[in-house]
Amino acid sequence: QVQLVESGGGLVQPGGSLRLSCAASRSIVSINVMGWYRQTPGKERELVATITFGGRTNYADSVKGRFTISRDYAKKTLYLQMNSLKPEDTAVYYCSAWENYWGPGTQVTVSS
C-alpha cells in the first residue's frame, strides 16, 4: 500500500513548462510500475507516461518529445517534466502506483 500526493500544477502559457511531482508515503524502489495519467471533464482518464522498475519508459504519442518521466528513489518522488505545453494538455494530472493506487490529482491549465 502507498499514499501518493501530486504537486506542481498551475496556470501556464502555451509553450511554457511545468514540473509535476508525486510524493510517495513509502519507498518506491519496489513499485515496478509508476505513471502519470490525465483526465478532462467528460473524458476517460488517459495514460501520459509510465516508468518501470528497470527504467523503461512509455509515453502517449501526444506528449512524446515534450514530456519526460523520472523518479528519485531517495526522495520517494516521481516527476513529470512538461515542456512546450499546449492548450490540449489542460487536465487534472494523476500519479499512479501499479495502476492501483492514485493521488488526488493536480490541475494543469495551459492558456494565454
N, C-alpha and C positions, 0 to 999 in steps of 0.2 A: 504494500500500500504506500501511496505517496500523495502529498498535497502539493499543488502547483499554483503559483501566483505570477501572472504576467504583469509587465510594466513597460513603459516607454512609448505608448501610443500617444496620439495627439493630432493636431491640425498641421498640415504641411502643404506647401505649394507644389504644383506639378513640376517634376524634375528634381525635387528635393529628396532628402534622405532621412531615414529614421532607423534606430536600432531597438528592437524589442528584446526584452529579457524575460526569462521564465525561471523563477527561483523555486527549487525543489526543497521539500522538508527533510530529505534524507539523501544519501549518496546516490548519484545517478550512474555509477560505474556499472551496476548490474542490470540497468534498464537497457534491453537490447535494441529497442526502437523508440526514439522520441521524435516528435514532429510539431510542425506548425500547420494550423488549418485556419480557414476564414469563412465567415458567413455574412451574407447581406439579407435584409428582410425579404421574406417570401421565397428564399432560395435555400437549397440544402448546403450543409457545411461541406467545403471542398478542401482537398489537400493542397498545401502550399509547398511544403518541403519536409523531408524526413532525413534522419541520420541514424545509422545502425551502430551497434557496439563496435564493429570493426571500422567505422568511419566512412562507410559507404553512404553517399548522399543521393537523394532523388528530389527532383523539382517538377512542379507543374510547368507545362510548356509556356504558360503565360508569364512566368517570372524568371525563367532561365536567363542567365546572363545579367540579371539585375539584383536578385536576392541571393544571400549566402547564409546557410545554416551552419552553426558551430556550437561547441559546448566547452565548458571549463569544469573539469571534474573537481578541482579544489574548491571552486565557488559553488558547486552543485547547481550550475546555471546553464540553461540553453539560450542561445541567441538567434536572432534573425536580423541580419543587416539588409536593409531595403534601400536600394539606390534607384535613381531615375523613376521615381514614383509617378504613377498615372492616376487620374480620377477613378478609373475602374479598379484600382487597388483598395478603394474605400470599403471597409468592412470591419467587423469585430474579429480580432485575431485570437485564436486559442492555442494554447500549448497542450501537448498530449504526451502521456507515457503509456506505452504498449497499446495505444488507441483505446484505452480503457479508463484512464484517469485524465481528468480535464481541469484546467484552470477556469476562472470565471470570465476570462477574456479581457482584451483591451481594445478600445476603439481607435481605428486609424482613419482619418479623413484627409483626402487629397483634394484640395480645392483652392482656386485663386480668389 
